[in-house]
Amino acid sequence: MARASTAQSIKRDEIPLAKRSSSRRWRGLSQLWLLVLMAFSVGGIVFTASLQKGFVLFGNTQKNTNTTAKELVEDRRLRGHFPYAEVDSSLLTEISPGLSVHIDTAKALRNMRNAASAAGVNLTLLSAYRSHELQRQIFFEIKSERNQTATERATVSAPPGHSEHSTGYAIDLGDATRPETHFETTFETTEAFRWLRNNAAKYHFIMSFPRNNPHKVSYEPWHWRFEGTAAALREFEEANRFTP
C-alpha cells in the first residue's frame, strides 16, 4: 500500500496546481456518482431478491392454505390399521390362563371386572396380548381358509405389526352368559355390552372400532383398549387424531 501511495503522490506533483485542483473536484464528483450508482445497483438487487422472496412466501402460503390436514399428516395405516410395536415382555402380566396384558391394563381391567360382577354382569376376557407372529397366523391363515382378499381380511383383523393387541393395552371382552355372541356384533345386545357402554370410560377403556369409524374397520363392540396412562395415550394418539 505504501508503494502505491508514493506513486500517486509523484503523479499528482507532475500536474500543475490549478489543474490538479480541478481534477480533484472531478474525481470527487466521479466517486460520488459511482457511489450513487452502486447504491442503486445494490438496492435493486435487494429489492429484486425481496420481491422474489415475497413471491415464494406468498406461493407457499397459498399452497399451505389449500392443503388439507390429511395431506399434511402422513397416513401410515395399512388397510386402515396403524403400526404398533410389540410391548416389552417385562411389562406383561398374566391375568387369565394363557392371556396376558400390559401391567397398567391389568389393574384397571381387574377393577372394571370386579365392578361389573358387583352389578351382576360377568365380563369374560376372550383375547389380550398378541405377538406379531401370532397376529401373522391369525391374519394370513384364516385369510387363506376363507379365501379372502387382504382388504376383506383387514376389515375384521389387523395385518401383522398393525394390531392394537401387540401393545398389551387392547382386549376383547364377552358376556359369559351369552357365549354365542363372542366376537359377533350381536354382543351389543348383551348385558355385558350395555354395562361397558355406560361404565368402561370410568376405568379408561374405550371401544377402538365403533360404528362408522374413520379407519373403515368393521364394527367391533367386543374390542376395547386401555388409555389410562400417558404411555397408553401416546400409543394411540395417532389413531385418535386421524380424520379421513
GROMACS elastic network, one bead per residue, 0.5 to 0.9 nm:
[ bonds ]
;  ai    aj funct       b0    kb
    1     4     6  0.52404   500
    1     5     6  0.64055   500
    1     6     6  0.88567   500
    2     5     6  0.52117   500
    2     6     6  0.63236   500
    2     7     6  0.87950   500
    3     6     6  0.52547   500
    3     7     6  0.63634   500
    3     8     6  0.87448   500
    4     7     6  0.52252   500
    4     8     6  0.62382   500
    4     9     6  0.87110   500
    5     8     6  0.51137   500
    5     9     6  0.62090   500
    5    10     6  0.87712   500
    6     9     6  0.50804   500
    6    10     6  0.63005   500
    6    11     6  0.86795   500
    7    10     6  0.52248   500
    7    11     6  0.62655   500
    7    12     6  0.87349   500
    8    11     6  0.51898   500
    8    12     6  0.62894   500
    8    13     6  0.88054   500
    9    12     6  0.52124   500
    9    13     6  0.63483   500
    9    14     6  0.89379   500
   10    13     6  0.51940   500
   10    14     6  0.66063   500
   11    14     6  0.53524   500
   11    15     6  0.70986   500
   12    15     6  0.54520   500
   12    16     6  0.84063   500
   12    17     6  0.89102   500
   12    20     6  0.69779   500
   13    16     6  0.74310   500
   13    17     6  0.81619   500
   13    20     6  0.85011   500
   15    18     6  0.84661   500
   15    19     6  0.67318   500
   15    20     6  0.58549   500
   16    19     6  0.55594   500
   16    20     6  0.59475   500
   16    21     6  0.87553   500
   17    21     6  0.62989   500
   17    22     6  0.88333   500
   18    21     6  0.53237   500
   18    22     6  0.65036   500
   18    23     6  0.86947   500
   19    22     6  0.50360   500
   19    23     6  0.59666   500
   19    24     6  0.84303   500
   20    23     6  0.50869   500
   20    24     6  0.61471   500
   20    25     6  0.87750   500
   21    24     6  0.50841   500
   21    25     6  0.64660   500
   21    26     6  0.87730   500
   22    25     6  0.51644   500
   22    26     6  0.62397   500
   22    27     6  0.85163   500
   23    27     6  0.58886   500
   23    28     6  0.83651   500
   24    28     6  0.60420   500
   24    29     6  0.86246   500
   25    29     6  0.62232   500
   25    30     6  0.85488   500
   26    29     6  0.50609   500
   26    30     6  0.60314   500
   26    31     6  0.84738   500
   27    31     6  0.60607   500
   27    32     6  0.84811   500
   28    31     6  0.51569   500
   28    32     6  0.61586   500
   28    33     6  0.87116   500
   29    33     6  0.61543   500
   29    34     6  0.84559   500
   30    33     6  0.51356   500
   30    34     6  0.60304   500
   30    35     6  0.85458   500
   31    35     6  0.61232   500
   31    36     6  0.85832   500
   32    35     6  0.51108   500
   32    36     6  0.62366   500
   32    37     6  0.86588   500
   33    37     6  0.60827   500
   33    38     6  0.84602   500
   34    37     6  0.50885   500
   34    38     6  0.60428   500
   34    39     6  0.84835   500
   35    38     6  0.50253   500
   35    39     6  0.60435   500
   35    40     6  0.86013   500
   36    39     6  0.50705   500
   36    40     6  0.62467   500
   36    41     6  0.85914   500
   37    40     6  0.51047   500
   37    41     6  0.61064   500
   37    42     6  0.85885   500
   38    42     6  0.60193   500
   38    43     6  0.82832   500
   39    42     6  0.51830   500
   39    43     6  0.58554   500
   39    44     6  0.83507   500
   40    44     6  0.59258   500
   40    45     6  0.85631   500
   41    44     6  0.50461   500
   41    45     6  0.62559   500
   41    46     6  0.86502   500
   42    45     6  0.51065   500
   42    46     6  0.61511   500
   42    47     6  0.84398   500
   43    46     6  0.50979   500
   43    47     6  0.59128   500
   43    48     6  0.84047   500
   44    47     6  0.50101   500
   44    48     6  0.59493   500
   44    49     6  0.84230   500
   45    48     6  0.51038   500
   45    49     6  0.60346   500
   45    50     6  0.84230   500
   46    49     6  0.50879   500
   46    50     6  0.59535   500
   46    51     6  0.83918   500
   47    50     6  0.50313   500
   47    51     6  0.59490   500
   47    52     6  0.84775   500
   48    52     6  0.60614   500
   48    53     6  0.84350   500
   49    52     6  0.50662   500
   49    53     6  0.59988   500
   49    54     6  0.83909   500
   50    54     6  0.59411   500
   50    55     6  0.85649   500
   51    55     6  0.62575   500
   51    56     6  0.86598   500
   52    55     6  0.50442   500
   52    56     6  0.62316   500
   52    57     6  0.85787   500
   53    57     6  0.60291   500
   53    58     6  0.83197   500
   54    57     6  0.50807   500
   54    58     6  0.58799   500
   54    59     6  0.83409   500
   55    59     6  0.58999   500
   55    60     6  0.84943   500
   56    60     6  0.61182   500
   56    61     6  0.84953   500
   57    60     6  0.50592   500
   57    61     6  0.60471   500
   57    62     6  0.85132   500
   58    61     6  0.50456   500
   58    62     6  0.61617   500
   58    63     6  0.85511   500
   59    62     6  0.51241   500
   59    63     6  0.61407   500
   59    64     6  0.86494   500
   60    64     6  0.60510   500
   60    65     6  0.83825   500
   61    64     6  0.51546   500
   61    65     6  0.60092   500
   61    66     6  0.85938   500
   62    65     6  0.50285   500
   62    66     6  0.62598   500
   62    67     6  0.86269   500
   63    66     6  0.52203   500
   63    67     6  0.60944   500
   64    67     6  0.50039   500
   64    68     6  0.80911   500
   64    72     6  0.87417   500
   65    68     6  0.79807   500
   67    70     6  0.82281   500
   67    71     6  0.63439   500
   67    72     6  0.69880   500
   68    71     6  0.53319   500
   68    72     6  0.65764   500
   69    72     6  0.51481   500
   69    73     6  0.63537   500
   69   243     6  0.84334   500
   70    73     6  0.54111   500
   70    74     6  0.72636   500
   70    75     6  0.75251   500
   70   242     6  0.82709   500
   70   243     6  0.72146   500
   70   244     6  0.67486   500
   71    74     6  0.68412   500
   71    75     6  0.83879   500
   73   242     6  0.89623   500
   75    78     6  0.88385   500
   75    82     6  0.85765   500
   75   242     6  0.84006   500
   76    80     6  0.89664   500
   76    81     6  0.82520   500
   76    82     6  0.61570   500
   76    83     6  0.73218   500
   77    80     6  0.52831   500
   77    83     6  0.68077   500
   77   162     6  0.81892   500
   77   215     6  0.86356   500
   78    81     6  0.51095   500
   78    82     6  0.63821   500
   78    83     6  0.76833   500
   78   154     6  0.86276   500
   78   158     6  0.85077   500
   78   159     6  0.75149   500
   78   162     6  0.74409   500
   79    82     6  0.86316   500
   79   150     6  0.81295   500
   79   151     6  0.62786   500
   79   154     6  0.60187   500
   79   155     6  0.77382   500
   79   158     6  0.80380   500
   79   159     6  0.79540   500
   79   215     6  0.84493   500
   79   216     6  0.87639   500
   79   217     6  0.85495   500
   80   154     6  0.75504   500
   80   155     6  0.78529   500
   80   158     6  0.83032   500
   80   214     6  0.85816   500
   80   216     6  0.63524   500
   80   217     6  0.64414   500
   81   154     6  0.80840   500
   81   158     6  0.62512   500
   81   159     6  0.76183   500
   81   162     6  0.56871   500
   81   163     6  0.72076   500
   81   164     6  0.87720   500
   81   215     6  0.70644   500
   81   217     6  0.80529   500
   81   239     6  0.85238   500
   82   158     6  0.88799   500
   82   161     6  0.85918   500
   82   162     6  0.54402   500
   82   163     6  0.76386   500
   82   164     6  0.84071   500
   82   236     6  0.89782   500
   82   238     6  0.80062   500
   82   239     6  0.69003   500
   83   160     6  0.87259   500
   83   161     6  0.57336   500
   83   163     6  0.71058   500
   83   164     6  0.83558   500
   84    87     6  0.88176   500
   84   161     6  0.58101   500
   84   162     6  0.52482   500
   84   163     6  0.63461   500
   84   164     6  0.64830   500
   84   165     6  0.86650   500
   84   166     6  0.66037   500
   84   167     6  0.66413   500
   84   235     6  0.78621   500
   85   132     6  0.84293   500
   85   161     6  0.66479   500
   85   162     6  0.80154   500
   85   163     6  0.88076   500
   85   164     6  0.89436   500
   85   166     6  0.65364   500
   85   167     6  0.65517   500
   86    89     6  0.83994   500
   86   130     6  0.83390   500
   86   131     6  0.64714   500
   86   132     6  0.70026   500
   86   161     6  0.79087   500
   86   165     6  0.86127   500
   86   167     6  0.55472   500
   86   168     6  0.79848   500
   87    90     6  0.83755   500
   87    91     6  0.69745   500
   87    92     6  0.76239   500
   87   102     6  0.77233   500
   87   129     6  0.87414   500
   87   131     6  0.86684   500
   87   166     6  0.63202   500
   87   168     6  0.62618   500
   88    91     6  0.56386   500
   88    92     6  0.72492   500
   88   167     6  0.86704   500
   89    92     6  0.53116   500
   89    93     6  0.84656   500
   89   102     6  0.88449   500
   90    93     6  0.81046   500
   91   101     6  0.82408   500
   91   102     6  0.55999   500
   91   103     6  0.57840   500
   91   104     6  0.84538   500
   91   168     6  0.84433   500
   92   100     6  0.60683   500
   92   101     6  0.53618   500
   92   103     6  0.56104   500
   92   104     6  0.89315   500
   92   106     6  0.88182   500
   92   129     6  0.83503   500
   92   168     6  0.70226   500
   93    99     6  0.84407   500
   93   100     6  0.51991   500
   93   101     6  0.56611   500
   93   102     6  0.62668   500
   93   103     6  0.56872   500
   93   106     6  0.73138   500
   94    97     6  0.69867   500
   94    98     6  0.70250   500
   94    99     6  0.56502   500
   94   101     6  0.64895   500
   94   102     6  0.88242   500
   94   103     6  0.87842   500
   94   106     6  0.83047   500
   95    98     6  0.82052   500
   95    99     6  0.60500   500
   95   100     6  0.55263   500
   95   101     6  0.68775   500
   95   106     6  0.65937   500
   95   109     6  0.89909   500
   95   110     6  0.84187   500
   96    99     6  0.50759   500
   96   100     6  0.69370   500
   96   125     6  0.77730   500
   97   100     6  0.82271   500
   99   125     6  0.83123   500
   99   126     6  0.84699   500
   99   127     6  0.67792   500
   99   128     6  0.57991   500
   99   129     6  0.68805   500
   99   130     6  0.89820   500
  100   103     6  0.87669   500
  100   106     6  0.83069   500
  100   127     6  0.87185   500
  100   128     6  0.59790   500
  100   129     6  0.56050   500
  100   130     6  0.86109   500
  100   168     6  0.74625   500
  101   104     6  0.81175   500
  101   105     6  0.61672   500
  101   106     6  0.60228   500
  101   128     6  0.58863   500
  101   129     6  0.54122   500
  101   165     6  0.86995   500
  101   167     6  0.83918   500
  101   169     6  0.64767   500
  101   170     6  0.78624   500
  101   171     6  0.80280   500
  102   105     6  0.51187   500
  102   106     6  0.62347   500
  102   129     6  0.78589   500
  102   167     6  0.74537   500
  102   169     6  0.58926   500
  102   170     6  0.88888   500
  103   106     6  0.50716   500
  103   107     6  0.67827   500
  103   168     6  0.82806   500
  103   169     6  0.89843   500
  104   107     6  0.58133   500
  104   108     6  0.68299   500
  104   109     6  0.87880   500
  104   168     6  0.89706   500
  104   169     6  0.80518   500
  104   226     6  0.84684   500
  104   228     6  0.79216   500
  104   229     6  0.76876   500
  104   232     6  0.89113   500
  105   108     6  0.53827   500
  105   109     6  0.59209   500
  105   110     6  0.85693   500
  105   168     6  0.73826   500
  105   169     6  0.57965   500
  105   170     6  0.83004   500
  105   225     6  0.86465   500
  105   226     6  0.61122   500
  105   227     6  0.85644   500
  105   228     6  0.80532   500
  106   109     6  0.50918   500
  106   110     6  0.61086   500
  106   111     6  0.86383   500
  106   169     6  0.88512   500
  107   110     6  0.52938   500
  107   111     6  0.63580   500
  107   112     6  0.86956   500
  108   111     6  0.51911   500
  108   112     6  0.61410   500
  108   113     6  0.86618   500
  108   203     6  0.58189   500
  108   204     6  0.76099   500
  108   205     6  0.85675   500
  108   226     6  0.81383   500
  108   228     6  0.81824   500
  109   112     6  0.50337   500
  109   113     6  0.60789   500
  109   114     6  0.84757   500
  109   203     6  0.75377   500
  109   205     6  0.86832   500
  109   226     6  0.86105   500
  110   113     6  0.52280   500
  110   114     6  0.60817   500
  110   115     6  0.85857   500
  111   114     6  0.51737   500
  111   115     6  0.62113   500
  111   116     6  0.86612   500
  111   203     6  0.76052   500
  112   115     6  0.51416   500
  112   116     6  0.61747   500
  112   117     6  0.85787   500
  112   123     6  0.89004   500
  112   199     6  0.83230   500
  112   200     6  0.72660   500
  112   202     6  0.83964   500
  112   203     6  0.62338   500
  113   117     6  0.60146   500
  113   118     6  0.85449   500
  113   121     6  0.83874   500
  113   122     6  0.75303   500
  113   123     6  0.60705   500
  113   124     6  0.82949   500
  114   117     6  0.50427   500
  114   118     6  0.62127   500
  114   119     6  0.87232   500
  115   118     6  0.51133   500
  115   119     6  0.64672   500
  115   120     6  0.89040   500
  115   121     6  0.85852   500
  116   119     6  0.50431   500
  116   120     6  0.64171   500
  116   122     6  0.66045   500
  116   123     6  0.69130   500
  116   192     6  0.80054   500
  116   195     6  0.72411   500
  116   196     6  0.83951   500
  116   199     6  0.86920   500
  117   122     6  0.55617   500
  117   123     6  0.74606   500
  118   121     6  0.73018   500
  119   122     6  0.88070   500
  119   195     6  0.86911   500
  121   175     6  0.77462   500
  121   176     6  0.85671   500
  121   177     6  0.88137   500
  121   191     6  0.66992   500
  121   192     6  0.58126   500
  121   195     6  0.75679   500
  122   174     6  0.83989   500
  122   175     6  0.59877   500
  122   176     6  0.56419   500
  122   177     6  0.72036   500
  122   191     6  0.87523   500
  122   192     6  0.67899   500
  123   173     6  0.65380   500
  123   174     6  0.58788   500
  123   175     6  0.52920   500
  123   176     6  0.62819   500
  123   192     6  0.61071   500
  123   193     6  0.88590   500
  124   172     6  0.86361   500
  124   173     6  0.56762   500
  124   174     6  0.51023   500
  124   175     6  0.58790   500
  124   176     6  0.56027   500
  124   192     6  0.89915   500
  125   128     6  0.75114   500
  125   171     6  0.72458   500
  125   172     6  0.62026   500
  125   174     6  0.64499   500
  125   175     6  0.88501   500
  126   171     6  0.75182   500
  126   172     6  0.52955   500
  126   173     6  0.54585   500
  126   174     6  0.64748   500
  126   182     6  0.79084   500
  126   183     6  0.85541   500
  126   222     6  0.89807   500
  127   130     6  0.82310   500
  127   165     6  0.84075   500
  127   170     6  0.85180   500
  127   171     6  0.56539   500
  127   173     6  0.72800   500
  128   165     6  0.61492   500
  128   166     6  0.85948   500
  128   168     6  0.68110   500
  128   169     6  0.79318   500
  128   170     6  0.62053   500
  128   172     6  0.64714   500
  129   164     6  0.85315   500
  129   166     6  0.55821   500
  129   167     6  0.69622   500
  129   169     6  0.75554   500
  129   170     6  0.70434   500
  129   171     6  0.73941   500
  130   133     6  0.79988   500
  130   134     6  0.59767   500
  130   135     6  0.63365   500
  130   163     6  0.81383   500
  130   164     6  0.86960   500
  130   165     6  0.53405   500
  130   166     6  0.50510   500
  130   167     6  0.81989   500
  130   168     6  0.76691   500
  131   134     6  0.52161   500
  131   135     6  0.62347   500
  131   136     6  0.85705   500
  131   160     6  0.85778   500
  131   161     6  0.84535   500
  131   165     6  0.78466   500
  131   166     6  0.55435   500
  131   167     6  0.88815   500
  132   135     6  0.50306   500
  132   136     6  0.60861   500
  132   137     6  0.87832   500
  132   159     6  0.89406   500
  132   160     6  0.53187   500
  132   161     6  0.54177   500
  132   162     6  0.82939   500
  132   163     6  0.80316   500
  132   166     6  0.66900   500
  133   137     6  0.64500   500
  133   138     6  0.87436   500
  133   160     6  0.71132   500
  133   161     6  0.85995   500
  134   137     6  0.51838   500
  134   138     6  0.62626   500
  134   139     6  0.86018   500
  134   160     6  0.80908   500
  135   138     6  0.50123   500
  135   139     6  0.59788   500
  135   140     6  0.85095   500
  135   157     6  0.85623   500
  135   158     6  0.76278   500
  135   159     6  0.69982   500
  135   160     6  0.50691   500
  135   161     6  0.76058   500
  135   162     6  0.87113   500
  135   163     6  0.73709   500
  135   165     6  0.87344   500
  135   166     6  0.83981   500
  136   139     6  0.51889   500
  136   140     6  0.59885   500
  136   141     6  0.78947   500
  136   158     6  0.89955   500
  136   159     6  0.67616   500
  136   161     6  0.80986   500
  137   140     6  0.55406   500
  137   141     6  0.53592   500
  137   142     6  0.75830   500
  137   160     6  0.83830   500
  138   141     6  0.58416   500
  138   142     6  0.58719   500
  138   143     6  0.80085   500
  138   157     6  0.78557   500
  138   159     6  0.87812   500
  138   160     6  0.86246   500
  139   142     6  0.58796   500
  139   143     6  0.59523   500
  139   144     6  0.87348   500
  139   150     6  0.86701   500
  139   153     6  0.70186   500
  139   154     6  0.78725   500
  139   157     6  0.63050   500
  139   158     6  0.69640   500
  139   159     6  0.59846   500
  139   160     6  0.70618   500
  140   144     6  0.61042   500
  140   145     6  0.86043   500
  140   150     6  0.83966   500
  140   153     6  0.84372   500
  140   159     6  0.82497   500
  140   160     6  0.89077   500
  141   144     6  0.51722   500
  141   145     6  0.62384   500
  141   146     6  0.86774   500
  142   146     6  0.60133   500
  142   147     6  0.82396   500
  142   148     6  0.83404   500
  142   153     6  0.83115   500
  143   146     6  0.53460   500
  143   147     6  0.58764   500
  143   148     6  0.50604   500
  143   149     6  0.70613   500
  143   150     6  0.72977   500
  143   152     6  0.84887   500
  143   153     6  0.59530   500
  144   148     6  0.64751   500
  144   149     6  0.85869   500
  145   148     6  0.79070   500
  146   153     6  0.89508   500
  148   151     6  0.79770   500
  148   152     6  0.58509   500
  148   153     6  0.59830   500
  149   152     6  0.51536   500
  149   153     6  0.61811   500
  149   154     6  0.85468   500
  150   153     6  0.50997   500
  150   154     6  0.59982   500
  150   155     6  0.88214   500
  150   159     6  0.85002   500
  151   154     6  0.50811   500
  151   155     6  0.65835   500
  152   155     6  0.55864   500
  152   156     6  0.75737   500
  153   156     6  0.57763   500
  153   157     6  0.59951   500
  153   158     6  0.79217   500
  153   159     6  0.84299   500
  154   158     6  0.53208   500
  154   159     6  0.64249   500
  154   217     6  0.74441   500
  154   218     6  0.88068   500
  155   158     6  0.75522   500
  155   216     6  0.72760   500
  155   218     6  0.52071   500
  155   219     6  0.88423   500
  156   217     6  0.66992   500
  156   218     6  0.57566   500
  156   219     6  0.83636   500
  156   220     6  0.81856   500
  157   163     6  0.79270   500
  157   217     6  0.85547   500
  157   218     6  0.89182   500
  158   161     6  0.80638   500
  158   162     6  0.56720   500
  158   163     6  0.51132   500
  158   164     6  0.82541   500
  159   162     6  0.54621   500
  159   163     6  0.67472   500
  160   163     6  0.65653   500
  161   164     6  0.88453   500
  161   166     6  0.75831   500
  162   165     6  0.87279   500
  162   166     6  0.79496   500
  163   166     6  0.57465   500
  163   167     6  0.79211   500
  163   170     6  0.88198   500
  164   167     6  0.56761   500
  164   168     6  0.75657   500
  164   169     6  0.70910   500
  164   170     6  0.56465   500
  164   171     6  0.86883   500
  164   208     6  0.89155   500
  164   225     6  0.78181   500
  164   236     6  0.86836   500
  165   168     6  0.55870   500
  165   169     6  0.65093   500
  165   171     6  0.67874   500
  165   225     6  0.85783   500
  166   169     6  0.78792   500
  166   170     6  0.78535   500
  167   170     6  0.69848   500
  167   232     6  0.86936   500
  167   235     6  0.80053   500
  168   171     6  0.79960   500
  168   225     6  0.89491   500
  168   226     6  0.89060   500
  169   224     6  0.85425   500
  169   225     6  0.54912   500
  169   226     6  0.51608   500
  169   227     6  0.76738   500
  169   232     6  0.72110   500
  170   205     6  0.89643   500
  170   208     6  0.86140   500
  170   223     6  0.71810   500
  170   224     6  0.57955   500
  170   226     6  0.63362   500
  171   222     6  0.81398   500
  171   223     6  0.59440   500
  171   224     6  0.55000   500
  171   225     6  0.61422   500
  171   226     6  0.82801   500
  172   182     6  0.89926   500
  172   183     6  0.79485   500
  172   221     6  0.88451   500
  172   222     6  0.52280   500
  172   224     6  0.62558   500
  172   225     6  0.86490   500
  173   182     6  0.78391   500
  173   183     6  0.83363   500
  173   192     6  0.86034   500
  173   193     6  0.87114   500
  173   221     6  0.86617   500
  173   222     6  0.50844   500
  173   223     6  0.66127   500
  173   224     6  0.75708   500
  174   177     6  0.87775   500
  174   178     6  0.77922   500
  174   179     6  0.72424   500
  174   181     6  0.73750   500
  174   182     6  0.54824   500
  174   183     6  0.75866   500
  174   187     6  0.71015   500
  174   190     6  0.87613   500
  174   192     6  0.69873   500
  174   193     6  0.78792   500
  174   222     6  0.63827   500
  175   178     6  0.52795   500
  175   179     6  0.64044   500
  175   181     6  0.75933   500
  175   182     6  0.73380   500
  175   187     6  0.75695   500
  175   190     6  0.67807   500
  175   191     6  0.73876   500
  175   192     6  0.53084   500
  175   193     6  0.76514   500
  176   179     6  0.58296   500
  176   182     6  0.88411   500
  176   192     6  0.85139   500
  177   180     6  0.89184   500
  177   190     6  0.87775   500
  178   181     6  0.58202   500
  178   182     6  0.75222   500
  178   187     6  0.81579   500
  178   190     6  0.72348   500
  179   182     6  0.53684   500
  180   183     6  0.86081   500
  180   184     6  0.79629   500
  180   186     6  0.86090   500
  180   187     6  0.85452   500
  181   184     6  0.51123   500
  181   185     6  0.72287   500
  181   186     6  0.54606   500
  181   188     6  0.84801   500
  181   189     6  0.85643   500
  181   190     6  0.80693   500
  182   185     6  0.83717   500
  182   186     6  0.81973   500
  182   187     6  0.64692   500
  182   222     6  0.76683   500
  183   186     6  0.84506   500
  183   187     6  0.73126   500
  183   220     6  0.76350   500
  183   221     6  0.82623   500
  183   222     6  0.63445   500
  183   223     6  0.85734   500
  184   187     6  0.57321   500
  184   188     6  0.84744   500
  184   220     6  0.76430   500
  184   221     6  0.79987   500
  184   222     6  0.77749   500
  185   188     6  0.61018   500
  185   189     6  0.83765   500
  185   219     6  0.71685   500
  185   220     6  0.64553   500
  185   221     6  0.62836   500
  185   222     6  0.78960   500
  186   189     6  0.55429   500
  186   190     6  0.75788   500
  186   221     6  0.85219   500
  187   190     6  0.54845   500
  187   191     6  0.87562   500
  187   192     6  0.80379   500
  187   193     6  0.64574   500
  187   220     6  0.89399   500
  187   221     6  0.66064   500
  187   222     6  0.68435   500
  188   191     6  0.82516   500
  188   192     6  0.82425   500
  188   193     6  0.53683   500
  188   194     6  0.70445   500
  188   221     6  0.61766   500
  188   222     6  0.81219   500
  189   192     6  0.85037   500
  189   193     6  0.69564   500
  189   194     6  0.75047   500
  190   193     6  0.53884   500
  190   194     6  0.64812   500
  190   195     6  0.87178   500
  191   194     6  0.51136   500
  191   195     6  0.60954   500
  191   196     6  0.85771   500
  192   195     6  0.51850   500
  192   196     6  0.62049   500
  192   197     6  0.86804   500
  193   197     6  0.60698   500
  193   198     6  0.86440   500
  193   221     6  0.74730   500
  193   222     6  0.77690   500
  194   197     6  0.51458   500
  194   198     6  0.64353   500
  194   199     6  0.86411   500
  195   198     6  0.52798   500
  195   199     6  0.59389   500
  195   200     6  0.76359   500
  196   199     6  0.50908   500
  196   201     6  0.80903   500
  196   205     6  0.88065   500
  197   200     6  0.61477   500
  197   201     6  0.79938   500
  197   206     6  0.87420   500
  197   207     6  0.86585   500
  198   201     6  0.76461   500
  198   202     6  0.87457   500
  199   202     6  0.56093   500
  199   203     6  0.74900   500
  199   205     6  0.89280   500
  200   203     6  0.55058   500
  200   204     6  0.65138   500
  200   205     6  0.52228   500
  200   206     6  0.66817   500
  200   207     6  0.88256   500
  200   224     6  0.88942   500
  201   205     6  0.51857   500
  201   206     6  0.61993   500
  202   205     6  0.75487   500
  203   226     6  0.80914   500
  203   227     6  0.88641   500
  203   228     6  0.74212   500
  204   225     6  0.82249   500
  204   226     6  0.56525   500
  204   227     6  0.53706   500
  204   229     6  0.86760   500
  205   224     6  0.61080   500
  205   225     6  0.53257   500
  205   227     6  0.61271   500
  205   228     6  0.75094   500
  206   223     6  0.85950   500
  206   224     6  0.53975   500
  206   225     6  0.55710   500
  206   226     6  0.66997   500
  206   227     6  0.75260   500
  207   210     6  0.61791   500
  207   220     6  0.78641   500
  207   221     6  0.67638   500
  207   222     6  0.77517   500
  207   223     6  0.59714   500
  207   225     6  0.64406   500
  208   213     6  0.85597   500
  208   219     6  0.89746   500
  208   220     6  0.76851   500
  208   221     6  0.84366   500
  208   223     6  0.62021   500
  208   224     6  0.55713   500
  208   225     6  0.63178   500
  209   212     6  0.81371   500
  209   213     6  0.59026   500
  209   214     6  0.88022   500
  209   215     6  0.80908   500
  209   216     6  0.85170   500
  209   217     6  0.65471   500
  209   218     6  0.69827   500
  209   219     6  0.54928   500
  209   220     6  0.55166   500
  209   221     6  0.72614   500
  209   223     6  0.71499   500
  209   224     6  0.82056   500
  210   213     6  0.56221   500
  210   217     6  0.87246   500
  210   218     6  0.81225   500
  210   219     6  0.52816   500
  210   220     6  0.63788   500
  210   221     6  0.66405   500
  211   216     6  0.88775   500
  211   217     6  0.87412   500
  211   218     6  0.74805   500
  211   219     6  0.50148   500
  211   220     6  0.79192   500
  211   221     6  0.86016   500
  212   215     6  0.83487   500
  212   216     6  0.67083   500
  212   217     6  0.82001   500
  212   218     6  0.81778   500
  212   219     6  0.73972   500
  213   216     6  0.56270   500
  213   217     6  0.67987   500
  213   218     6  0.81977   500
  213   219     6  0.77522   500
  214   217     6  0.79555   500
  214   242     6  0.74103   500
  214   243     6  0.62064   500
  214   244     6  0.60803   500
  215   218     6  0.88962   500
  215   239     6  0.84860   500
  215   242     6  0.81511   500
  215   243     6  0.83259   500
  215   244     6  0.77569   500
  216   219     6  0.86130   500
  217   220     6  0.83366   500
  220   223     6  0.55779   500
  220   224     6  0.86520   500
  221   224     6  0.78133   500
  226   229     6  0.82903   500
  226   232     6  0.68946   500
  226   233     6  0.85665   500
  227   230     6  0.77700   500
  227   231     6  0.82460   500
  227   233     6  0.53167   500
  227   234     6  0.88501   500
  227   235     6  0.86888   500
  227   236     6  0.79535   500
  228   231     6  0.84570   500
  228   232     6  0.65232   500
  228   233     6  0.72260   500
  229   232     6  0.51757   500
  229   233     6  0.62310   500
  229   234     6  0.86608   500
  230   233     6  0.50485   500
  230   234     6  0.61695   500
  230   235     6  0.86103   500
  231   234     6  0.51817   500
  231   235     6  0.62561   500
  231   236     6  0.89711   500
  232   235     6  0.50002   500
  232   236     6  0.65616   500
  232   237     6  0.85070   500
  233   236     6  0.54136   500
  233   237     6  0.57504   500
  233   240     6  0.89953   500
  234   238     6  0.78820   500
  235   238     6  0.76065   500
  235   239     6  0.85379   500
  236   239     6  0.52690   500
  236   240     6  0.61181   500
  236   241     6  0.86618   500
  237   240     6  0.50809   500
  237   241     6  0.61102   500
  237   242     6  0.85790   500
  238   241     6  0.52461   500
  238   242     6  0.61386   500
  239   242     6  0.53166   500
  239   243     6  0.87796   500
  240   243     6  0.84547   500
